[in-house]
């Protein structure tokens, strides 16, 4: 099973992904971690972003052969989501797409409180990506990331564990 967790910065993707990683005994791949592994001082160019998603795809394909995988990134471009979905299809694995949403004021508050960490995104990046985020194609679940139980139920339904 591949679980794609996407959304704007500050929407709770990583917090939700960590919960889902435990719930579904999955490997967790985070674009911020991969970016820092690939680039000592990321410039966030389109070329860098493409390389991060390609590396995430490479790792996903390797891990998905033997275990569930959760990928955590903005996935603001359709092509990046499609890359992951195609990997799962190629391997005959199911995919669940979750888009985390949050009130803009709450996102601004969260991003302002962020300390130095894996993500360099601030509110300006949130606003930029908000305008660039390409619409998702069904099926997907769009939900406030605090609604963990609903997300778990949705994923189990996709996996065929629940009617």
N, C-alpha and C positions, 0 to 999 in steps of 0.2 A: 504494500500500500504506500502510495506517495501522498503526502499532505502538503499542499502549497499554502503558506500563510503569507498574505500580502496586505498592503495598505500603506498609508502615508506615515512618515516619521512621527513617533509619539503616540501611535494608535494602539499600542499594546501587543504588537506582533511577537516580540521576543518573550514577553511574560506568558502569553498564551502558548507559544511554541514550547516553552519549558514544561508547562503543565501537560501538554499533549504528548511530549516526548516520554514522560513517565507513564501516562495513561495507556499509551500504545506500544511501549517498549521499543521506541524508535531511535534511529540515529538522527542527530540534529545538525543541520548545516545552516550556518548563518552568513549572509553576504558580507556583513561587517568584519567578521573573523577572517573570511577568505580574502577580502580586500587588503586587510592589514598584513596577511601572510604574503600576498603578491607584491604589494607596493609599500615601501617604507614610509613614504610621504605621499599619500594619494592626492591626485589633482582632480579627481572626479570628472575626467573627460569622458566623452562617449566611448572612446576606444578602451579606456580603463574599465568602464562599466561593462562593456561587451566581454572583456576578458574575465571579469569576475563571474558573470553569468555563465560563460562557457566552462570555467573551472568548476563552478557549482554543478553544472550539468554533468561534467566528467565524473565528479565524485558521487553524484546522485546515481548515475548509471552503475558505477562499481558497487556501491552499497546496496542499492535496491535489488540486486540479484539475490541477496541473501537475507535482507531485513527491511522492516518498514523505515521510511525516511521522511523527515519533516524538513522542508526548506523554508527559510525565513528571509524575506527580502521585500522591498517595495513592490517589485514586479510591476512597475508602472507602465511598461510597454508590453503589448500583446505578444510580441515575438519572444520575450523572455519567458512568459508563462507557457507559450506553445512549445518552447524547447523542452521544458520539464514534462509537460503532458505527453509529448511525443516519445520521450524516453520511457515513461511508464507504459505507454501503449506497446512500444517495441518489445518490452519485457513481459507483457501480458499482465501488468499490475493495475489495480484500480487507483483512481486519483480523486482526492477531495480538495476543492479549492475554497479557502476561507478568506474573505476580505474583512479585515478589522477596520471599523469606523469609530470615530469618536467626535464629540463636539469640538469645534475649532478652538474655542476658548480653553477647553481642557487640554487639548494638544499643545497650545501655546504655553500653558502653565507647566505641563510636564516637561516640555523641551527647555524651558527656562531653568528648571530645577536640575536638569541633567548635569552630572559632573563629568569630568574627563573619563571617557570609557571607550567602548568599541565604536559607537556611532558618533560621527562628527556632525550629524544633521541638527540644524537649529530651526527656528520658526521660519526664517527666510527660505530654507530648503523645503520645508513643508509647503509653503505658498507656491513655490516654483513647481514642485511635483504635483500639487493639487491641479494645476492648469495643464500639466503634461500627462496625467494619468489616463491611459486609454481604457475604454469600457471593457468590462469582463464579459465573456461569453458564457451563457449557462451551460451546465449547471454549476452553481456556486452558492455559498452561504455568505451573506453580508450581515455582520453582527457586531454589536459592541463587544469588545474583547473581554469584558468582565462577565459575560454570559457563558461561562465555561460549560455548564451542564448542557445547554442547547448545542454547543459546538460538538461536544462528545457524542450526543445523540445523533446529530447529523452525520458525523463520520462513521459511526457504527451502522447507520442506515445505508450509507454508500458502500460500506464493506459487506453488507448483506447479513449483519449480525442481529439486526433488529427490524421489525416490520413497521 
